[in-house]
Amino acid sequence: MTPPDTGTPRLGDHVIRGFAVIILLGVAAAAGYVSYHHFFALSIALGEHRDMAVLYPAMSDGVIVMASLVMVYCSRRGMPVPLLAKVALGGGGAVTLVANVANGWDGGTGSRLLSALAPVAFVGAYELLMWIVRTSRKTVQRVAEVVAEQHVCQPIEVPVEVVQVVTVLPVDRYEAARLTFEESLQPGNKRIGRRPLANRWGLEQREAEEIIAEVERDLSGPAVPTVPQLVPAGAAVPSLNGSSTTGTAVAP
């Protein structure tokens, strides 16, 4: 099946997204390096020890990275972004921006703007990447909707014959014996005799014999009535006293 045309070549989309990710990684690495040194220099200028000054920029940048990863994950899965991730991203970005601007404060307006470039560049690149991720997800959803519209399965009603097996429960031992004998007459079963039938259901042999005879009589069908035969006139019909008479008689 040929995929539906969405107006944008898929290869071009992959190339654009690939370059966007590469540029983001480059901007993030450069911004992180510059921001780290600015924050580190500000911590040293404020009197912090070097081992402590190393951790401050790591904390603020780490919060930004973690919040960004959470938001990217939610965007790819179509999940709502948690409020904590938004607050962490905004707070970490604000702390990093203030620290970078404070480090270049003494150098005048140009130094302040230059120091603020690193966090602003990182946030801007991040927002552009989020836009690409959200747009690509909407495109995939639109393609899936088009495919679903082109391949709508029509329901077909197929009649199905349902056979329900009803279990017949005998009301007494005589009925149970009758059902047992009828079942033994089915193809593939062994015919049960009078004595086993009587012993199984606690009957007398006479009662078992009557049940067998009744079942056989029902299975053989109704008896065909005998058609009376007419004896033609002139034939000799013996009388009760032994003499012969002539006439029409009905023979049984």
N, C-alpha and C positions, 0 to 999 in steps of 0.2 A: 504494500500500500504506500502511495506517495504522501508524505506529510503535507498538511495544508500550508499554504503560503501565508505567512504572517507579515509580509512587507519588509522584513529585515533579514539579511543573510545570517545564518547561524554562525558561520565561520567568522564573520566580522564581529559579531557579538562576543565571541570567545576571545578574539584578539584584543578588543577594546577593554574587556574586563581584565585580561591578563596584564596589559600595560598599566591599567589603573591600580591593580594590586602592587605591581612593581614600584610604581611611583609613590604609592602610599608608604610602602616599606622604606623607600629611600628618604622620604620626607620625615617619617617617624624616627628613623635612625639619626638623621641630622638634627632634628628638633630635640630629640632626647639627649643627644650629646651636648648640644649648646645649653639646653635648659639645665642639665645636670651640673655643668661647670658654673653657670650663673648662680644656681641655688647653693652649690658648695662654697663658692666664694662669699656669698652673703652670709652663710652660717659661720664661716671663719671670721668675717668682719664683725659679727655680733658676739664673738668671744667663745664660740663652741669649740670643743676639742675636735681634732681631725677624725677620730673614730666615730664621733657622734655626727659630725657634719656630713659624713659620707651617707648616712642613713636617711636624712631629711629629703633630699631629692628622690631617693629610691621609693620612699613612702608615697609622695605625691604623684610621681609618674606611674608607680605601680597601681595606685587606685584608678588612674585614668585608663591604663591598659586593661585592667580587669573589668571595669565598667564597659569599656568599648567591646570587649570580647563577649560579654553577656548580651549586649544590645545586638551585636552581629548574629549571635546564636538565635536570639528571639526573632530577628528579622528573617532568617533563613527558614525557621520552622513555622513562621506565621503566628507566633505567640505574642501576647501583649508584653511589652517591656515593663519589668517591675519598677516601681517608683524609687526603690533604693538605688538601682543602677543609674537612673537619671540624676538623682541627688549626688551620688558619688562622682559621676562624670562632671557635673557642674561644679561641685566643691573642689575636686582635684584640679580642674582647669583654672578655677579662680585662684587657688593657692599658688599654682605654678606661674600664672600670669603676674600676680602681685610680687612674687619673689624675683622674677626676672626683671620687672620694671624697677623694683627697689634696688636691685644690683646696679642698674645703669642710671639711677636717679641723679647722682652727682655729676654725670657727664653731660647733662643738659637734655633738651628735647629730642635731639637726634639719637642720643644714646638710649633714652627711654624707649623710643619707638623701635630701635634695633633690637633691644632686649626683649620686647614684647612680640617680636616676629616669630620666635620659635613656638610658643604655645598656640598662637593664632594660626600658624601654618598647619600645626598638627590637627587642631580641631576642624579647620576648613577641609583638609584632605579626608578626615574621618567622615564628615557629613556628606561629602561627595561620594565616598564609597558606599555609605548607607543608601544614598539615592539610587546608585547603580544596582545594589542588591535588591532593593524593593522593586525597582522597575523590572529587573530580570525575572523576579518571582511573579509579578503581574502578567508578564508576557507568557510564561509557562502556563499559568492558569488560563489565559485566554486561548492558547493553543489547545489545551485539554478540553475546554468548552466547545471549540470548533469541531474537534474530533468527535466529541459526544453528540453534537448536533447532527453530524454527517452519518453517524452510525447509531441510529435509534432503533432498537430492537422492538418489533411489533409483537405483542403477546398473541399466542395461538392457543385456542381452547382445544384440548384433546380430551374427548370423552374416555373415561376410564371405568371399566366394569368392576365393581367391588363385590366380591363374593364373601358373604358373612356366614360363618359356620355357627349354627345354633346347637347347643348341647341339650339333648332331651333327657330329662331326669325321670326315671320310673316312679310311679306312685306307690307301688307295692312290689313284693317279690315275684308275683306272677307276671307283672309287666316287665320286670327286670329279666326274668327268664325268657320272655318272648323276645325282647330286644337282643339278648345274648344269642339266641338261636338264629335270629334274622342276620345278625352280624357274622355268624359262622358260615352263612350261606353266600357271603360276598365272594367274588373271585379272588383267589389267592389265599383264602382262609380254609381251615379244616372244619368240616361239619362236625358239630358237637352231638353226641349221642344222648339217648334218653337218660341213662343212669348218671353220666357226668353232669348233665343239666340239673337233674334232681338233687344230686349231692351238693352242687355249688350253691343253689338257692334254697336248700332245705325243703324241697318238695317231695311229695310221694311220686313214685314212678308212674302211677296212673295220671297224676296231674301233669307231669312232664310230657307224657305221651299225648295227652289232650292238647297241650300247648303246641307241640310239634305238628300234630295233625291240623290244628287250626291255621297255623302259619302256612303249611303246605297247601291247604285248601284256598287260602287267600292269594297265594302266589300263582296257583294254577288257574285262577279266574273263575267266573261263574259257569256253572254247568250248562251245556247246550240242551235246550228242551227237545224231547223226542217227537218227531212229526208222526201223527197216526197214519197208518196205511189202510186204505180202503180195499176190501176184498170184492172183486167184481161179482156181479150177479150171476147166478148159475153155479157158482162154486159151492161145494158142500161144506157146510159149517157144522162141526160136531156140536150136539146139544149136551146138556148136563146129564141126561140119562143115557147117553151113548148113541142116540139116533142121529141121523144126518138131516139137515134142513138146507134149503136153498134160499138165496136172497143176498142182500147187500149187508155186509158186516164191517165193523171197524176193528181193525187189528191193532193191538197196542204196539 
